[in-house]
Amino acid sequence: MAYSINHIFFPTDFSKNAERALPFAAEIALKTDAKLTLFHATQETMDIAPDFEKTRDQVIDESSSNFDTLLNSLEADRYENLDISTIIQNGQTVTALLSQAKDHSIDLIVMGTKGVTGDRNVILGSVASSVIQKSPVPVFAVPTGSSLDNFKNFIFTSDYKKGDLTALSNSVDFAKLFNSSVDVLHVSDQKNMESEIKFRGFQDLVHEHINYDNISFHHKYELDFFPTISQFLADRPNSLLVMVRYKKSFWEKLTNRNLSKEMSFYSKVPLLVMIGDQSSDSETILE
């Protein structure tokens, strides 16, 4: 497959959110024959404590035990042959995670997320949000309440930016692992000939460069994107949402909104964030 996944990174705080997300990472590793690394960052001040060696050993022992408990939650027969390793590191979680991802040539980060709360900026949790905005590799965020059935359909949102075609191609390669359908969705704020020409032009480009039968295109007209995608998700259960991160990403726009009814959908649907062209935030592929 063109989009190759050889090493998956799974950061965990040993919470129930992480336990529920681990089967997603294991299933992707199984489908791709990738190595799976479980990572935990501890912010214990081990190196400055008077008995730091004892503190360090206690932290390592506790983390190792938690790793064992987490791995024992997996379906043993299905995942027993996976290549799984663990890493414990002292340091700030996001900084340590991104450093490790770079040092170990990670292809995909899979992590559990929080459900919707009263704070509009912690729909995913502060760590997951920071990782999504800063990660140099794709991130797969798994909220509580998801199931492996969500792999059945990929909903790819596009604004026709220059990185979208490559991101869609990589998403289709991902979808092929699960024989998933792919819905490509664009929302226009005006219904006119220009928007229709761009929609049809993007379809033609996709058919020219991507060979996949189970792909469909949808063009919606709405001033506000978010209620539209929320309804689209509601009409298509067992789906995951794919977005492409640019300088001003979909998720940044979403978390900057006031908390509203439609946002609850985003706390229940897995989110795959692909990396777009970071050199430009405004150029579109059809300009």
Disulfide bonds with the S-S distance in Angstrom:
none
